[in-house]
Amino acid sequence: MAAAEHKISCRHVWKIFGPHPSRVKDNLDPRLSRDEILERTGHLAAVKDVSFDVREGEIFVVMGLSGSGKSTLIRCLSRLVEPTDGHIIINGEDVVTMDDKQLLELRRHKMSMVFQHFGLFPHRRVIDNIAYGLEVQGVEKATRMKKAAEVLELVGLSGWERHYPRELSGGMQQRVGLARALAVDPEILLFDEPFSALDPLIRRDMQDELLKLQEMLQKTTIFITHDFLEALKMGDRIAIMKDGEFVQIGTPEEVVLHPIDDYVKDFTRDVPRHKLLTAGTIMKECQVVVSDTDDVSAVLSLMRERECATAFVNKEAGDFLGTVSMEDIAQASEQGSGQVRALVGSSPPVLSPHTMLDELIPITATSDRPLAVVDDANRLVGAVDRTTVMLALAGKG
């Protein structure tokens, strides 16, 4: 994802439950663990000195086991739970210092939340449930019904307008909850384990549906889950939370390839790496990169010096041309000087950085040479070979 402005910035956010949270926080050694704080003070540090940024249009996933503090954290963002300390900056304004009127404006117009248990009104029809947020905003009936119908179609529930929630399956009810959140056209969506109560197949469908909607709408989203595979699928970046603190923040690939400690490593152990990793995440630096006008004798010397059996050849303009083997270079050198370009023939296929690992397996299995990874402008960015792929599959890349 390209760099963008931070839509949300949290700095040193704390939430301490107990009779005197502010007093405890002011006199607290921040190095103490949650259990030590509870033992010494009788207070629970549900969220402990958490800082992070969310870019505009990003899905930022907070993943943690039950009791890690993730649901408390997301409620602090809208002040459904009052943070004990810290700053929550949204669009340059600190939510923590907002008065009741500003907070109401934030919740009604800029932020929508989707909960695990749908929260639909059983006595209202589907269309009325979806239009509820617009009704609260004071939007006149014809306009809000028109908008609700548009969003209903967006989530694939056209024809169900006049039904009641009890007549819908769990997945359909969650679609209604999602439609209600989208109807007010919020800048920020907050999801608190929205799919965890659904059956696995319906859950997968809802994940796919949300990702499809995100492609169209590009909403800034914070998504809470206890399922690591769901976090990997949904998140542009993931924060792993434990005992109220963030243990690691990174892209799915960074977390899987470089777990920061044994806690994170335990989550990554059973990840289907071939479905997650790409050529771009496992590629190595090309050891010998030459120009097509370079002399074969000079290239041969460089390959011997670096003990490389393959050289990657670029055109003078910088775009990738192909590869040559040391055998071909040595033979040409024996026959006299010449330029490398004459030796670049039918090279193995080039790869995109986005080529998935499971696609790489059959390609590298039939190629004795390393394969070039090139970007959209046909510029060489790295190389992948059979060994690299096998190590990545084994979790040793």
Disulfide bonds with the S-S distance in Angstrom:
none
